[in-house]
Amino acid sequence: MGQKVILVVDDIEDVRQAIIRTLGDDNYSFLEASSGEEAFGIIKENSIDLVLSDIAMPKGNGLELLEKLKGHSNPPKFILVTGYASMFQENPEGLKASAIIEKPYRATDLIHLVEEILSKD
């Protein structure tokens, strides 16, 4: 079985790189997108196991991306990353994220969450 593919979506490159460093490219293969629009195009063209997406971004935010994936034939697992997780304590109707993690988060929390979600099939 090959490496799991994670798409990291954030409009700030340093944040994307920090997530990749945290998760370690020995463990996973990474793709990057700077917007929900760009991420959707990548998902249509690639087999993605997990999307780690910021919510607040220009050109298609994380919630819009999640909504677009409802119609995808084999949607990837999805973690929303936000500084405002308290807004999502009760999932809005139709929100099908695998998890929500609030910034700032500890690196170990992100690692464990990703491992847990990718281990579910």
C-alpha positions as CSV (number, residue, x, y, z in Angstrom):
1,M,0.0,0.0,0.0
2,G,1.4,3.4,-1.0
3,Q,1.7,6.6,0.9
4,K,-1.6,8.4,1.8
5,V,-2.0,11.6,-0.2
6,I,-2.9,14.7,1.7
7,L,-4.0,18.0,0.1
8,V,-3.1,21.0,2.3
9,V,-5.3,24.0,1.5
10,D,-4.4,27.4,2.9
11,D,-3.9,30.8,1.3
12,I,-0.7,31.3,3.3
13,E,2.3,29.3,2.0
14,D,4.1,29.3,5.4
15,V,1.1,27.7,7.0
16,R,1.0,25.0,4.3
17,Q,4.7,24.3,4.8
18,A,4.4,24.2,8.6
19,I,1.6,21.5,8.3
20,I,3.7,19.5,5.9
21,R,6.7,19.7,8.2
22,T,4.6,18.7,11.2
23,L,3.1,15.6,9.5
24,G,6.4,14.6,7.8
25,D,6.8,13.9,4.2
26,D,8.3,10.5,5.1
27,N,4.8,9.4,6.2
28,Y,2.6,11.0,3.5
29,S,2.7,12.5,0.0
30,F,1.5,16.1,-0.1
31,L,-0.2,18.3,-2.7
32,E,-0.9,22.0,-2.0
33,A,-3.5,24.6,-2.9
34,S,-3.9,28.2,-2.0
35,S,-7.7,28.4,-2.4
36,G,-10.8,26.2,-2.5
37,E,-11.0,26.7,-6.2
38,E,-7.5,25.5,-6.8
39,A,-8.1,22.6,-4.4
40,F,-11.2,21.5,-6.2
41,G,-9.3,21.3,-9.5
42,I,-6.6,19.2,-7.8
43,I,-9.2,16.8,-6.3
44,K,-10.8,16.3,-9.7
45,E,-7.5,15.3,-11.2
46,N,-5.9,13.2,-8.4
47,S,-6.7,10.5,-5.9
48,I,-6.7,12.3,-2.5
49,D,-7.0,10.5,0.8
50,L,-7.4,13.6,3.1
51,V,-8.0,17.3,2.6
52,L,-6.7,19.6,5.4
53,S,-8.3,22.9,4.6
54,D,-8.4,26.3,6.3
55,I,-11.9,27.8,6.3
56,A,-11.2,31.5,5.7
57,M,-9.6,32.0,2.3
58,P,-10.2,34.1,-0.7
59,K,-11.3,32.4,-4.0
60,G,-13.3,29.6,-2.4
61,N,-13.2,29.0,1.3
62,G,-13.0,25.6,3.1
63,L,-16.7,25.4,3.6
64,E,-17.4,26.1,-0.1
65,L,-14.9,23.4,-1.0
66,L,-16.6,20.9,1.3
67,E,-19.9,21.7,-0.2
68,K,-18.6,21.2,-3.7
69,L,-17.3,17.8,-2.7
70,K,-20.8,16.5,-1.9
71,G,-21.3,15.6,-5.5
72,H,-17.8,14.0,-5.9
73,S,-17.9,10.3,-6.6
74,N,-15.3,9.4,-4.1
75,P,-14.8,12.3,-1.8
76,P,-11.7,12.5,0.4
77,K,-11.8,12.6,4.1
78,F,-11.8,16.3,5.2
79,I,-10.4,18.2,8.2
80,L,-11.4,21.8,8.6
81,V,-8.7,24.0,10.2
82,T,-10.1,27.2,11.8
83,G,-9.5,29.8,14.4
84,Y,-13.2,29.8,15.1
85,A,-14.1,26.1,15.9
86,S,-16.6,27.3,18.5
87,M,-18.8,28.4,15.6
88,F,-19.0,24.7,14.6
89,Q,-19.6,22.9,17.8
90,E,-22.9,21.8,16.3
91,N,-22.3,20.9,12.7
92,P,-24.4,23.0,10.3
93,E,-26.8,20.8,8.3
94,G,-25.0,19.0,5.6
95,L,-21.5,19.7,6.9
96,K,-19.6,16.5,6.4
97,A,-16.1,17.2,7.6
98,S,-14.4,14.3,9.3
99,A,-13.1,16.7,12.0
100,I,-12.5,20.3,12.9
101,I,-9.3,21.4,14.5
102,E,-8.9,24.8,16.1
103,K,-5.9,27.1,15.6
104,P,-3.6,27.3,17.4
105,Y,-3.2,23.6,17.8
106,R,-0.4,21.5,19.1
107,A,1.6,19.6,16.5
108,T,0.9,16.3,18.3
109,D,-2.9,16.9,18.2
110,L,-2.7,17.4,14.4
111,I,-0.6,14.3,14.0
112,H,-2.9,12.1,16.1
113,L,-6.1,13.5,14.4
114,V,-4.7,12.8,10.9
115,E,-3.5,9.3,11.9
116,E,-6.9,8.6,13.4
117,I,-8.9,9.8,10.4
118,L,-6.7,8.0,7.9
119,S,-6.9,4.7,9.8
120,K,-10.7,4.7,9.4
121,D,-12.0,3.0,6.3
